[in-house]
Amino acid sequence: MTTSAKEHEVLRYTAFSGDPGGGNRAGIVLDANGMSDDAMLAVAAGLGYSESAFLTAPPEGLGGREGRAFRIRFFSPKAEVSFCGHATVAAAVALAERIGPGELLFATSAGTVPVEVSEVDGELRATLTSVEPYIEEVTEADLGEALAALDWPAADLDPAFPPRIAFAGARHLVLAAATRERLAALAYDFARLEALMHRLDLTTVQLVWRESDTVFAVRDPFPVGGVVEDPATGAAAAAFGAYVREFGLVPDNPDAPDATVLTLRQGEDLGRPGTLTVTLRPGDPRVRVTGTGTRVEE
């Protein structure tokens, strides 16, 4: 794949799975210096993945170790996105394969995102640390419009999980299904949900179902990116971590009092299973999201 200025190698990786057939795929350009916005968007649209990541030289004053700090930008097939977790993980794994595991520092449109890549049992795992999150109310009218677009009766929501907009780099509307069957039956009005999401500046709708105290099944409609559903959504996982902490919805772990760890299972309904690990640390409002990744040969 080329641009009008010069050739830029486009790598294909999947994130949150060690299996090329699982997780969420992302295009990665490790040296996007000189690429225009239009060229980046053209690459993302040509690949058709939820997002692709483009790395360039770090902005002045970013910090980080020389050769391990970058500006990173994310494009869906339709537009630039402020932050994308799965493409961050994919890019970090791709970099670690070339320059070794360790600390990376990314300047994103949402803020500075540190990433630590480690090798565990021969597998590279990347942990991103989100920007500081926030939680916001959603009006009854907007909630009603979201449910109408999803064709979800209000009675199918889990009353233990209040609908909210959560941010940890991008905005996501969090809605919890009362049953796994409700989560599995996803067939929504694409244009109607897209219009609402544009109005509320949402990146995805984070649909969740609680499997156990710390394990959740999740799905993420992504019509604003031109994609019906995102197979694994790191930014939404970070936002969800902030959300459950805000409402005290997950218990402390007596075996690990320095952290609460959640497991999010995503992509199973699409035949692309992936696992996202969310870590909450006392005294630190930021959220950590961990996953593996692997190159996809096409």
N, C-alpha and C positions, 0 to 999 in steps of 0.2 A: 504494500500500500504506500502511496507516495503523496507528497504535497507539491504545490507548484514551485516552492522554493528549493527544496532538496528532499532527499529520502530520509524518512524517520522510521526506524524499526518499530513495528507494533507487535508487542508480545501479547499473548492471551493466557490469562491465569484464571483459576477458580479460587474463591475464598471461602473459608469456613468448612472446607472438606479436603481430605487428602486424596479423594477420588475425583478424577477429571469429570466424571458424570454427575457429581453432586455439587452442592454449594451454589455460589453466584459468580458468574463469569464477569471479567472486566478486561478491557483492553488497557495495556500499560505502555506508555512511551517514556522510557527512562531518560532520554535526552530530547526534550521538546523545545530547546532553545531555538528561536527563529521562527517557530510556528505561529501563524496568526490564529485568532479566535475562530475564524471561519474554517481554517484547516483542522483545528481540533474538533470542532463540531462535525465536520465531514467525516473524520475518522470514527467518531462515536456513532454517528448515524449509519455508517457503512457496516460497522460491527453489529449494531443492533442490541448490544448488551444494555443492562440497566444504566450503568455508568462506565466511563473509561477515565483513566488518570493520566495526567501529563506533568512531568517533572522538569523543572528548569532551575537555574541558579538561585540560591537563596537570596532573599532581600537583605539589604544591609542592616546589621544589628540583630539578626535572628539568633545568633549564637549557635551552639552545637559544635561538634567536632568537625574539622575540615574534611570534606568529602563525604560527610554523613548528614548534611543538612540541605534541605531543598525547599523550593516553592512547589506546591502541588495544586493542580486545578482539576476539577471534575466536570465532565460533560455527559449528560444523558443524550439519547438520540434527538432530543428536541431543544435542549437548552443547557446552559451552565448551571451547576448545582453547588451550593455553598460548601457542603461537606458530604462525603460518602465514606462510610466505614468499610464496606467490603473492598472497595478499590484501594483504600489505604492499606488494608491488610495484604492484599494481593501485591501492591507495589513494594511493600516492606519485605515480603518473602522474595520477590524477584531481585531486589537489591541485595538481600542477605546471601542469595546464591552467588552473587558476583563479588561482593566486598566483605562478606562474612557477617555472622550474627553480631548483635550488639545494639547500641543505642542509635536511633535515628531521630531527626527533628524535622517536622514538616510545618511550613507556613501555609495555612489554608485561608480561604475567605472568611471562615468563621473564627479564626484564631490559631494559636500555635498548638500543635498536637504532637507530643512526644510518642515514640513507638519503640518498644523493646522487643528485639527478635532473639529467641533462644532456640537451641536445638535440643529436643526431647525425644529420646529413643529413635534417633535418626531422622526426626521430622522437625521442620522449622515451624515455630509458632510465634505469631506476632501479637503483641498486646499494645493497643492504642489507649492513650489517656485522653479523655474528652476535654473540651473546654468546659467552663463552669455552667451547669445546667440551670434551667428554671422550669416551673410548672405554672400553667395559666388556665383560668376558667374557660369553659366553652358555653355559649348561651344555649338556652333551651331550643331556640329557633334553629341554630346551626346544628345542634345535635339531632334535632328532628329531621333536618335536611340530609344529614349524613346517613341516618338510619333508613330514610326513604330511598336514597340512592343505592344503598346496600341491599334493600328489601329485607331488612332485619326488624321484626317487631321489637318494641322496647322491652317486652316481657322476656325476650331471649338474652338480655344482658345480665351479667353477674352483678348483683347489687353490692357485692363487697368491693367492687372496683369502680370508683366514680369516674365518669368520662372526663378527660382533661386533655389539654394540649401540652406536650412535654418537649423540651428542647435540650439537646446536648451537642449542638453543632448544626442541627436542622430541626424544623418543627414537625411534630407528628401528633395526630389525634389518636389517643389510646382508648380503645373500646374492648371490653372483655366479654366473651361469650360465656353463657352459662353451661353449655355442653360442647363436647368435641364435635358432635353432629352439626351444631350450628356453625362452628368454625369451618368445617369441611364443606358445607354447602355455600360456596362463595360464587355468586353470579350477580354482578352489579351493573348499574347503569353507568357506563364509562364516562359519557359526556357530562352527566349530571354531577357525578362525584368530582370529576376534573374541575368543573366550574366552581364548586364549593371550595376545593383545595386551593385553587388560585386565589380566591377571595380571602381565605384565611392564611395564605402563605404557608401551606403544608407541603411537605415533601412526600410523605406516605401517610396512610392510615394504619396504625399498628393494632392489628386484631389479635387478641390473645385468648388462650384458654389455660386455666391452671390445672396441670396434671398432678402435681404434688406441692409441698411447701415451697420448693425452690426450683421446680421444673415446669416450664411453660411451653406449649405449642403456640407458634405465632405465624401470622400471614400478613403481608403488606401490599395492598393494592397501590399501584404507582402510575395512575393515568397521566399525571402532569409530566412524567418523563417519557410518555409514549409507550409505556409497558403496562400490560394488564396486571401483572403481579411480580414483585421482586422476590427472587428465591431465597436470599439471605441478606439481612439489612443491618449492618453494623451501627449506623447512626441511630436507627430506631431502637436497637438493643441498648445503646447508651442512654437514650432518652427514657426508655422503659425502666432502666435501673434507677434513674433519678426519681421517676414516678413512684415506684414501689417503696423507695426509701422515704419519700415525702409523706406517704400515707401509712407507713409502718406495716406494709403488707407481707413482709417476709421476716421469718424469725432470725434472731442472732444464732450464729453457729457456735455452740459451746466448745467444739473441737478446734475451732479456728477463730478465737475472739478478736483477732486483728482484721478480720474480713468476713463479709457475707458473700457467698458465691451462688449465682443463679445459672441454670442451664436453659438455654432457649433452643428449641428444636424447630427448624424452619425448612421449608422446601419439600416436606414429605408429600404434601398434597399435589405437588407439581412433578413428583418423581425425581427431584433433585435434592435429596436430604442433606442438611448441613447442621452443624452444632456451633452455637455462639455461647461463650462463657463470659458472664458479666460479674465483675468484682466490685463490691462497695467497701470502702475503707473508712472506719470511724475517723472523724475529724477532717476528712477531705471530701468536699462536695463533688469533685470530679468522679467520673465513672470509667472503669477500665473494661475493655472488651477484647477478648482473646479468641484467636482462631488460627487454624492452619491454612495452607494454600498449596496449590500445585499448578504446574504449567499445563496448558491444554494444547495439544498438537493438532492443528487443523490445516 
